[in-house]
Amino acid sequence: MHQVENKTGIVFSVWINDKAAAENRACYSIHALKLGQLNAYSITSRDFASEFRRDFAALSAKWPNLSVDYGPANLMEGWIDVTTATAEARILSLLKRFSRTSPLIDRLLEGRRK
């Protein structure tokens, strides 16, 4: 977990650190990692992030405690309330939301294929 093999791509993550645990929260985000280095694509990070956020706006109401006010690498980030009893179901719900977001990401990437 300390060394990520892929250095480029779109990553959805869910995590609980000490601060989040103390607040009964799980954090989540979608990151765009060094997309300009994807050889088969012509991508400018800022343009990709702007277009993602514009198109994602229609889906954003389904994501709790969400913010998109970040640089181009952090496309969105938020948090959910969790307890030991609810964490598994709440995180699974996030994963399902992400699967509904992946067609948007696929479309944005496909439009930038060389």
C-alpha positions in Angstrom: 0.0 0.0 0.0 3.0 2.3 0.4 4.1 2.0 -3.2 1.6 2.4 -6.0 2.7 0.6 -9.1 0.6 2.7 -11.5 1.8 6.2 -11.8 -1.0 7.4 -14.1 -4.7 7.0 -14.3 -8.0 7.8 -12.6 -8.3 6.5 -9.1 -11.3 6.3 -6.8 -10.4 5.9 -3.2 -12.0 5.5 0.2 -10.1 5.9 3.4 -10.4 6.4 7.1 -7.5 8.1 8.9 -7.2 8.9 12.6 -9.0 12.3 12.2 -11.8 10.8 10.2 -12.2 7.9 12.6 -12.5 10.3 15.5 -15.4 12.0 13.6 -17.0 8.7 12.6 -16.3 9.5 8.9 -14.9 7.8 5.8 -13.4 10.0 3.2 -13.6 9.5 -0.6 -12.1 11.0 -3.7 -11.5 10.7 -7.4 -7.9 11.6 -8.4 -6.5 12.0 -11.9 -2.9 11.0 -11.7 -0.5 12.4 -14.3 -2.9 12.0 -17.2 -0.6 13.9 -19.5 1.7 10.9 -19.3 -0.8 8.5 -20.8 0.8 7.7 -24.2 -2.4 6.9 -26.1 -4.1 10.1 -25.1 -3.6 13.9 -25.5 -4.7 15.3 -22.1 -4.3 18.6 -20.4 -5.0 18.1 -16.7 -6.8 21.4 -16.2 -9.1 20.9 -19.2 -9.9 17.3 -18.2 -10.7 18.4 -14.6 -12.9 21.3 -15.8 -14.8 19.1 -18.2 -15.2 16.3 -15.6 -16.6 18.8 -13.0 -19.0 20.4 -15.5 -20.4 17.0 -16.6 -20.3 15.6 -13.1 -22.5 18.4 -11.7 -25.5 16.5 -12.9 -24.5 13.5 -10.7 -23.1 15.5 -7.7 -26.3 15.7 -5.7 -26.0 11.9 -5.0 -22.6 12.3 -3.4 -22.7 13.5 0.2 -20.5 16.2 1.6 -18.9 16.7 -1.8 -16.5 19.4 -2.9 -14.9 19.9 -6.3 -12.9 22.9 -5.3 -9.4 21.4 -5.8 -6.6 21.4 -8.3 -6.8 19.4 -11.5 -5.4 16.2 -9.9 -8.2 15.9 -7.2 -11.4 15.9 -9.3 -13.7 15.6 -6.3 -13.6 14.7 -2.6 -16.1 14.2 0.2 -16.9 12.2 3.2 -19.7 10.0 4.7 -20.8 9.3 8.2 -19.9 5.8 9.3 -19.9 3.6 12.4 -18.5 0.2 12.8 -22.0 -1.2 12.1 -22.6 0.9 9.0 -19.2 1.3 7.4 -19.3 -1.7 5.1 -22.8 -0.8 3.6 -22.0 2.9 3.3 -18.7 2.3 1.5 -20.3 -0.2 -0.8 -22.8 2.4 -1.7 -20.0 4.8 -2.6 -18.5 2.1 -4.8 -21.8 1.7 -6.6 -21.9 5.5 -7.2 -18.4 5.4 -8.6 -19.5 2.7 -11.0 -22.2 5.0 -12.3 -19.6 7.8 -12.7 -17.1 5.6 -14.7 -19.0 6.0 -18.0 -18.4 9.8 -17.7 -14.7 9.2 -17.2 -14.5 6.7 -20.1 -16.2 9.2 -22.4 -13.9 12.0 -21.4 -10.8 9.8 -21.9 -12.1 8.4 -25.3 -12.5 12.0 -26.6 -8.8 12.5 -25.9 -7.5 9.4 -27.6 -4.7 10.0 -30.1 
